[in-house]
Each structure stands twice: as structure tokens, then as C-alpha cells.
Amino acid sequence: MDQDLISTVAGARRALGDAGEPKGAQAGETPRYELFHAANSICSQKVRVVLAHHAMPYVSHGLNLAIGQTYLPDYVRLRMLGCEHYGGALVSHHTGSTSAASHGCDGLVVPTLVDWGTGEVIVDSHRICRHLDAQVPAENRLRPEPLAASIDDDLAVIDNMANYQMLMGRTVTSPGPSAVTLKDVGGAFSRRKVAWCTQYLEEYGDDPVLAAAYTAKRAKELSAADELFSSQAMQTAYDRAEAGLVTLERKLEGRGTRWLYHDRLNLADLFWGVQLSRMKNVGVARFWQAGRLPEVERFSNATEAIPAIRTAVIDWPGAMF
């Protein structure tokens, strides 16, 4: 066993004051997986859903985003092991998307999975879910090879949804975004993160790993505060979300199966279910309700009944805003 990994994980646990809560494990069983996540993080929700669907035991470490626990140096050290393994540059500009494949790794977010079976720290929800799915027999996988290309197309659309902006717009009651409210609320949310980064850079600027993580994150959140919450940026975000839903409607209209592409659930069904749940929760279900996209509405209702989504999202304490 990698002693450096053991030490780094132990440091993250101590920083959080959290030994972890076993989920789905039998008495005396030591789970293979350890998940650092947040209840209301949509990326964390995707991973929890896959773990629940496959009945994979894991140790749960819930982080509080509101008080900046993902910024704690010992957690960042663990996360950066995953970013190093992921490869590529750290993301330093915010587009509203959380896709690491499109923009780079963020060293100060969740989820982070430790797989003690392979000795890996894995980041990016898409990649974590693919990794978990690959551990089960081929006939039980959520991403069966014959459907892989179609599923991946859906996952790319979902991963690039502007959930950060839609979350900030959840208090808007009119059909269009309110630039003043969003600029104030969204900008303040991002600048609080900038302040955390500045604080930790002052304390840990001599540590090259931590300095790189906090510097990139600071730049990312500054760009979010400056660019993401104008009326034009918000409208672009909502337009992108609506376009993705229209594409989903067309796929659902043409399907001859219970779920997308098959009568058995696949990863696209679960990711769409989590995405639609989030959009409904933040008040943008208007895109498909009242007969606008009837197939999406039916699909949304069906995914809400999926046991893994109920367990890991809808009924998970603190998951809904």
C-alpha cells in the first residue's frame, strides 16, 4: 500500500474532522472506495447514484461547501493527487461548466474518489463514474460497449450544462434572468471563493502544489464574478440548457425502448435524471413543463422513481436547495 496516499488521505480526514461514514457495507467490511463529496454538488450526486445503482459499499466524507471545506489545504493536497493523475492543466477560467475534459482539473472541488483497490485518487465525476462502472461484469455495466458512443454524446451535453449559473438564478421568478440580482448574488458567491484563495495563498504560497491550486482557482473565480452573471451570459446559459433539452426531446420521441437506447438503465439515463432533478430544484423545469417538452417531462418523472436517484439525490439529506 502507498504510504504517501495513506498519509494524505489521513490528513484530509483530520482536516475535515470526519472519520467517514460507511455506506452499504456489511458489518466488519472495509469498503474499497472512499468518497469525498458534498450533498448538494451535482457532480457528487452523479457519483453517489452510480455507487447506489451498483450497490458498491464506500466510506462517505461529506464536505460543507458553504464554509469552504474544499479549500482546506489537506483536502487540496489529496485532490491534487487526482489532478496529477488526470493530467493536463489546472482550470483557471470559468465558463459555467464543470467539465474537466473541456476545461481542466480544479483542485478545490468535489467529488474525489479514493480507490484502495487500485491505489488511485480519481477526480471528475464523468471519469469517476466510468471507473466505477468498469469494475462490474460487462453484462451489468451502465455503459455497454455497443451503446458507448451514444451514451458519451449525452454525457458531454450534460457535463457542459451551465449549472453554476442556473444555481445562482434559482431565485428568479420571471421567465428571463434578472441581471441586477444575479450579478450581486453570483458575483458575491464567487468573490467569497477568491477571498479564501487569497487567504490560503498568504499562508501556503511557498508550497508549490498548494500555490498552483489556489492560484488557478482564484483566477477561475475572478473570471466567474466578472463574466458569468451578466444578463447576456445568463441568457446564453439558459439557451444552452434549453437546446440540450430540445435535443433530448427529439431522442425520446424516436426511441422504441423504455429508457434511452435500451430497456435497461444506462449511464445517460442516470446522468439526465440527476440533471433534470437539479433543474427542477433550481426552478427551471419551465423548459419542459406545461406541454413544452412532453417527452422530457415524462422522462423526468420516470427518472425520479429510479431507486438510485431517490437514495443518492432526492432523499439524500441536504441534497436539495
Residue pairs with C-beta under 8 A, 6 or more apart in sequence:
1 116
1 119
2 119
5 81
5 114
5 119
5 121
8 74
8 77
8 78
8 81
9 34
9 78
9 114
11 74
11 77
11 78
12 36
12 61
12 72
12 74
12 75
12 77
12 78
13 19
13 20
13 61
14 74
15 72
15 73
15 74
15 75
16 61
16 63
16 69
16 72
16 75
18 61
18 62
20 34
20 59
20 60
20 61
21 59
21 60
21 61
21 62
22 29
22 31
22 57
22 58
22 59
22 60
23 31
23 51
23 57
23 58
23 59
23 60
24 31
24 51
24 52
24 55
24 56
24 57
24 58
25 31
25 57
25 58
26 57
29 57
31 56
31 57
31 58
31 59
32 56
32 57
32 58
32 115
32 116
32 117
33 51
33 56
33 57
33 58
33 59
33 113
33 114
33 115
33 116
33 132
34 58
34 59
34 61
34 113
34 114
34 116
35 44
35 47
35 48
35 51
35 58
35 59
35 60
35 61
35 111
35 112
35 113
35 114
36 61
36 63
36 75
36 78
36 79
36 110
36 111
36 112
36 113
36 114
37 44
37 47
37 48
37 60
37 61
37 62
37 63
37 110
37 111
37 112
38 44
38 62
38 63
38 64
38 65
38 70
38 110
38 111
39 62
39 316
39 317
39 318
39 319
40 65
40 318
40 319
40 320
40 321
41 65
41 109
41 110
41 111
42 98
42 163
42 274
42 275
42 278
43 98
43 109
43 110
43 111
43 124
43 125
44 110
44 111
44 125
45 274
45 277
45 278
45 312
45 313
45 316
45 319
46 125
46 126
46 129
46 270
46 271
46 274
47 111
47 113
47 125
47 128
47 129
47 132
48 311
48 312
48 313
48 316
49 270
49 273
49 274
49 308
49 309
49 312
49 313
50 56
50 128
50 129
50 132
50 133
50 142
50 267
50 270
50 308
51 58
51 132
51 312
52 307
52 308
52 311
52 312
53 142
53 265
53 270
53 308
54 132
54 133
54 135
54 136
54 140
54 142
56 132
56 135
62 318
63 69
63 70
63 75
63 110
65 110
68 192
68 193
68 196
69 75
70 76
70 79
70 108
70 109
70 110
71 108
71 193
71 196
71 197
71 200
71 214
71 217
73 200
73 203
73 204
73 207
73 210
75 112
76 107
76 108
76 209
76 210
76 213
76 214
77 209
77 210
78 112
78 114
78 121
79 107
79 108
79 109
79 112
79 121
79 123
79 213
80 107
80 209
80 210
80 212
80 213
81 121
82 105
82 112
82 113
82 121
82 122
82 123
83 90
83 105
83 106
83 107
83 123
83 213
85 120
85 121
85 122
85 123
86 100
86 105
86 122
86 123
86 124
86 127
88 104
88 105
89 104
89 105
90 104
90 105
90 106
90 107
90 212
90 213
90 216
90 217
91 100
91 103
91 104
91 105
91 106
91 216
91 220
92 104
92 215
92 216
92 219
92 220
92 223
93 103
93 219
93 220
93 223
94 164
94 190
94 220
94 221
94 223
94 224
94 227
94 228
95 102
95 103
95 162
96 162
96 163
96 164
96 165
96 224
96 228
96 233
96 237
97 103
97 159
97 160
97 161
97 162
97 164
98 109
98 125
98 159
98 163
98 164
99 124
99 126
99 156
99 159
99 160
100 106
100 123
100 124
100 126
100 127
101 124
101 126
101 127
101 156
101 159
102 159
102 160
105 123
105 124
106 216
106 217
106 220
107 212
107 213
107 216
107 217
108 197
108 213
108 214
108 217
111 123
111 125
111 128
112 121
112 122
112 123
113 121
113 122
113 123
113 128
113 131
113 132
114 120
114 121
114 122
115 121
115 122
115 131
117 135
120 131
122 128
122 131
125 159
126 155
126 159
129 142
129 267
129 271
130 143
133 141
133 142
133 143
133 267
134 141
138 144
138 145
142 265
142 266
142 267
142 270
143 151
143 152
143 266
143 267
144 262
144 266
147 261
147 262
147 266
150 260
150 261
150 268
151 261
151 266
151 267
151 268
154 248
154 260
154 268
154 271
154 272
155 267
155 268
155 271
157 244
157 247
157 248
158 244
158 271
158 272
158 275
160 240
161 240
161 241
161 244
161 275
162 236
162 237
162 238
162 240
162 241
163 275
163 278
164 224
164 228
165 182
165 186
165 228
165 229
165 233
165 234
165 237
166 237
166 238
166 241
166 278
166 279
166 282
166 284
167 282
167 321
168 182
168 185
168 186
168 189
168 228
168 229
169 177
169 178
169 182
169 234
169 238
169 282
169 283
169 284
170 281
170 282
170 283
170 321
171 181
171 185
171 283
172 178
172 181
172 182
172 283
173 283
175 286
176 231
176 235
177 231
177 234
177 235
177 238
179 229
179 230
179 231
179 234
182 229
182 231
182 234
183 229
183 230
185 229
186 224
186 225
186 228
186 229
187 225
187 226
187 229
190 221
190 222
190 224
190 225
190 228
191 221
191 225
193 217
193 221
194 218
194 221
194 222
194 225
197 214
197 215
197 217
197 218
197 221
198 218
200 210
200 214
201 211
201 214
201 215
201 218
204 210
204 211
204 214
205 211
227 233
228 234
228 237
238 284
241 279
241 284
241 287
242 287
245 287
245 288
245 293
245 296
246 293
248 272
248 293
248 295
248 296
248 299
249 288
249 293
249 294
249 295
249 296
251 260
252 260
252 295
252 296
252 298
252 299
253 295
255 261
257 263
259 265
259 266
259 269
260 266
260 268
260 269
260 272
261 268
265 306
269 303
269 306
270 303
270 306
270 308
270 309
272 299
272 303
273 300
273 303
273 304
273 306
273 309
274 309
274 313
276 285
276 288
276 296
276 299
276 300
276 303
277 300
277 303
277 304
277 309
277 313
277 314
279 285
279 287
280 300
281 320
281 321
282 321
285 300
286 292
287 293
287 296
288 294
288 296
288 297
288 300
289 297
303 309
304 310
304 314
312 319
313 319
313 320
314 320
